[in-house]
Amino acid sequence: MIVWRRMKLQKSKRKKKSNEKVDYITTGSILLNLILSQKGFDGGWKMGRIVNIVGDKSTGKTGLVLETIANYVKKGVGKVIYDEPESAFDFDLSVYKLTEKDIVWKTSDTVEDWYDSVSKELENGENKLYVLDSMDALSDLGEIKRDIRDGSYGTKAKVVGELLRRLVRKIKEKNMLLMVVSQVRDNIGVQFGEKHKRSGGKALDFYASQVLWLAVKEKIKKKGRVVGVNIVAKVKKNKVAPPFREASFPFYFDYGIDDIGSLVDYLIAEGVWKKEGKVVKSSFEGLKPMQRDSLIRYIEDKGKEKEVRELVINHWFKIEEELSSDRKSKW
């Protein structure tokens, strides 16, 4: 039986060095950090592991990756490699305070090429973030050699499983985070179980320590135009913290994850703050009721983000403690 313990949340004031080991990379969202690792400020994606982000089109997969990269670059602890077989990257890096020079860009054609690239990075240093965006765009040597009219017989899935099996131990030893992005596919003919799947077979279900599925809850519109999406994130597998946790957050195309907005929405949904009509009664520093967007601006303008994040983290763990089994130990 695995027992998950709440860890003390401490923000280090030391400037991290390039050779210093990092345990987690923050996602840029307190709620995502909590569902992935049960750690708020210093949690998120676990280093030394394979993680998988799965979602349909326009669900913020690449945006979440870029948030992670921006936070990793800010720490200044290691190298970032972005492997983009799709050759269709067109995001504005300046939104995340990134430049082309912050990232080493690669383009693998096959899963074998990708394996060779990851292996080379593992041989040449530690503390690296390697992103594959996405698994679906990779072919394999068997597929390339066969005639287009012949069936593939799942050769890619077999190859992916073998390659991940060879990589997983080295990834832990070198403290690399291997982040794989996957597109959702319909599971045709399924009568029960998962209605969706992703490329590469079931290997990622086995070898990934954290698997996060994203879905669009609704589109965010201003003046009749879509400016973002509200995302629902569900942890379908987790070897770092309890699985099956989920969270929602707004994602704006010109801003990224709206962390504070998601925390305000969470406190409202949990009944910690009350919403009547269009105004929110926050009881935050004696504030008078105000509209949601005005409350968010106040929090940011007054530099009160830390207080709101701590309020959410404390409420989250209060619920987690209430969920623990009140039973006499069998052992």
HELIX and SHEET records of a PDB file:
HELIX    1   1 ILE A   30  SER A   37  1                                   8    
HELIX    2   2 LYS A   61  LYS A   75  1                                  15    
HELIX    3   3 LEU A   93  TYR A   96  5                                   4    
HELIX    4   4 GLU A  100  ASP A  102  5                                   3    
HELIX    5   5 VAL A  111  GLU A  123  1                                  13    
HELIX    6   6 MET A  135  ALA A  137  5                                   3    
HELIX    7   7 LEU A  141  LYS A  145  1                                   5    
HELIX    8   8 THR A  155  GLU A  173  1                                  19    
HELIX    9   9 ALA A  203  TYR A  207  1                                   5    
HELIX   10  10 ASP A  259  ALA A  269  1                                  11    
HELIX   11  11 ARG A  292  ASP A  301  1                                  10    
HELIX   12  12 GLU A  305  LEU A  323  1                                  19    
SHEET    1   A 2 TYR A  24  ILE A  25  0                                        
SHEET    2   A 2 TRP A  45  LYS A  46 -1                                        
SHEET    1   B 9 VAL A 104  LYS A 106  0                                        
SHEET    2   B 9 VAL A  80  ASP A  83  1                                        
SHEET    3   B 9 LEU A 129  ASP A 133  1                                        
SHEET    4   B 9 LEU A 177  ASP A 186  1                                        
SHEET    5   B 9 ILE A  50  GLY A  55  1                                        
SHEET    6   B 9 GLN A 210  LYS A 222  1                                        
SHEET    7   B 9 ARG A 225  ASN A 238 -1                                        
SHEET    8   B 9 GLU A 246  TYR A 252 -1                                        
SHEET    9   B 9 GLY A 256  ILE A 257 -1                                        
SHEET    1   C 5 VAL A 104  LYS A 106  0                                        
SHEET    2   C 5 VAL A  80  ASP A  83  1                                        
SHEET    3   C 5 LEU A 129  ASP A 133  1                                        
SHEET    4   C 5 LEU A 177  ASP A 186  1                                        
SHEET    5   C 5 HIS A 196  ARG A 198 -1                                        
SHEET    1   D 3 LYS A 274  GLU A 276  0                                        
SHEET    2   D 3 VAL A 279  LYS A 281 -1                                        
SHEET    3   D 3 MET A 290  GLN A 291 -1                                        
END                                                                             
